[in-house]
């Protein structure tokens, strides 16, 4: 019996994906601590509140980033020409992830990280700006809605980097979706989360992960739009 804990954003629907693996006959005990909209900083707090569960786990999945890179769009719409910070700035995102990885390994479990599905900037902006001043938000973005996708990609790339430097296993959902063709066709209308077809690919990826017999580190290729990325990562 393999025991798995999941921490992160419920909108990934990882709990459901692992439940399907159990329904298909895999002997799994699943502890699902995900919350809707949970970011890495909140996730670290939740993980610390459940340290005793980590001692029982073989693997612990971390699934954050859907919200971390984004902004308080109502505040942005009200003051588009003011400096705004992401929900979890990159330095805080890295620190929280690293601390969670340290806590998991300290408990004798294996961390598993999950990359982000590629964002559809246009659809995402249409959804978040439905009851806000869309033009003001676009002004904040410098008139380039695709910058949203690039910001989100930076966080996904950092998850790859963290997996590589920490020698953690990685569910590279982003790569798996891209391999199937246009990633946007696997997204819900909000341009952020997975639709049914996307969730099927996630289930496939989890099945492949559970079938692995080795815990050895995978060779990771990081799509680097971020020169000097290693220098931006502080030591634990």
ABEGO torsion letter per residue (X at the ends): XBBBBBBEBAAAGAAAAAAAAAAAGBBBBBBBABBBGBBAAAAAAAAAAAAAAAAABABBBBBBGAAAABBBAAAAAABAABBBBBABBAAAAAAAAAAAAAAAAAAGBBBBBBBBBBBBAAAAAAAAAAABBAAAAAAAAGGBAAAAAAAAAAAAAAAAAAAAAAGBBBBBAAAAAAAAEBAAAABBAAGABBBAAAAAAAAAAAAAAAABABABBBBBBBBBABBGAAAABBBX
